[in-house]
Amino acid sequence: MRPIQMVDLKRQYTNIKSEVDSAIQEVLDNTSFINGKAVADLAAGLGGYVGSKHVIPCANGTDALQIAMMALDLQPGDEVITPSFTYIATTEVIALLKLKPVFVEVDPRTFCIDPAAVERAVTSRTRAIVPVHLYGQAAPMEELLRIAKKFNLFIIEDNAQAIGSNYIFAGGAIKKTGSIGTIGTTSFFPSKNLGCYGDGGAIFTDDDALASRLKMIANHGQSRRYYHDLVGCNSRLDSIQAAVLNVKLKKLDEYISARRAAADYYDNAFKAHPKIITPYRASYSHHVFHQYTLVLEGVDRDGLNTFLMGKNIPSMIYYPVPAHRQQMFASLGGGDFHLETTDWLTERVISLPMHTELDEEQLRTITTAVLEFVDRA
Ligand SMILES: *Cc1c(COP(=O)(O)O)cnc(C)c1O
């Protein structure tokens, strides 16, 4: 059996090597390393795929969030509602821009922001909501859109983990995550569902005026070279990364199917187990399984992690410390938030290997080992 990894980038690369190598070679041959044709092609390809009018590639998913918040002209002290149960980048940029992060609960089934908690947290200073489509499942956008409309708020979708996921509206309309809010952001970090071979990110919007602000802010605030109208930053996706992404974007739906098939195998193996809660699949969301995350009841979760490691099976805790309990937020009021569901999840979640190259033998080995530990505990 091939060694089991959380994410098997080597094997994925091997399967697309000739296409990737020639795409990279093309960039090397024409030496337009910054803002080359590959970057423009990616923006166009992603726009078509996600269904967004404007796509602004940038240096990484954290920058994408930061530039989004800068473009909305949020002012110091403005409140931004976001889950605490997320990767730190979502919340970090809020503090970086001197905005006030307002941490709210997630739904324990979907792991995504709880709209009722959002509505309770709205004050006269609230300007934006940042939902996270965590682990590849869409946040409940329809309810968030209603709240945003009612209180006149922006929505920035953190779509770093769910690119390619469909959101199914109650009326039957379907949109891709990242194209629903005021702005969507994503990351092309290598282990993400659409990952490059370095750092990368992108910003999505349908709003023309906002798109030109986003573009300017990502490029030193300039619309014309050497004329700087806004305070911006330098955040670019380079052409080599774009070339890799152009190859992988064509495979994204296939990759999503492979992830969903692995998730189906796991679901089936753990079905109806009294101590294992398998990922809930919300009816409005087409889950793209960036992670396959279990919630364990009455099991020594960290013991399982160690036990699996002993059998050369990796597993991860995403995330061991929620944002509001991070030292980073201690002086910014993090401790004022009491988020029982978030704490409860933090102690019980465990993510199993999830990628596009898992085979049945590997999946059987993983599920057998998990059940061996859980059933004897
Ligand atoms: C990965 C990730 C980011 C940040 O992306 P980078 O490209 O690493 O900066 C932001 N939010 C979420 C939810 C992520 O998973």
The ligand as a Tripos MOL2 file, in Angstrom:
@<TRIPOS>MOLECULE
LIG
   15    15     1     0     0
SMALL
NO_CHARGES

@<TRIPOS>ATOM
      1 C1         -6.3300   28.7450    3.9320 C.3       1 LIG1
      2 C2         -7.3520   29.6580    4.4720 C.ar      1 LIG1
      3 C3         -7.1950   31.0530    4.4360 C.ar      1 LIG1
      4 C4         -5.9220   31.7420    4.0590 C.3       1 LIG1
      5 O1         -5.3540   31.4200    2.8600 O.3       1 LIG1
      6 P1         -3.7780   31.6340    2.6230 P.3       1 LIG1
      7 O2         -3.6550   31.4810    1.1470 O.co2     1 LIG1
      8 O3         -3.0590   30.5940    3.3900 O.co2     1 LIG1
      9 O4         -3.4340   33.0160    3.0610 O.co2     1 LIG1
     10 C5         -8.2400   31.8350    4.8720 C.ar      1 LIG1
     11 N1         -9.3690   31.2950    5.3590 N.ar      1 LIG1
     12 C6         -9.5560   29.9590    5.4120 C.ar      1 LIG1
     13 C7        -10.8420   29.4280    5.9530 C.3       1 LIG1
     14 C8         -8.5500   29.0930    4.9990 C.ar      1 LIG1
     15 O5         -8.7380   27.7730    5.0890 O.3       1 LIG1
@<TRIPOS>BOND
     1     1     2 1
     2     2     3 ar
     3     2    14 ar
     4     3     4 1
     5     3    10 ar
     6     4     5 1
     7     5     6 1
     8     6     7 2
     9     6     8 1
    10     6     9 1
    11    10    11 ar
    12    11    12 ar
    13    12    13 1
    14    12    14 ar
    15    14    15 1
@<TRIPOS>SUBSTRUCTURE
     1 LIG1         1 GROUP 0 **** ****
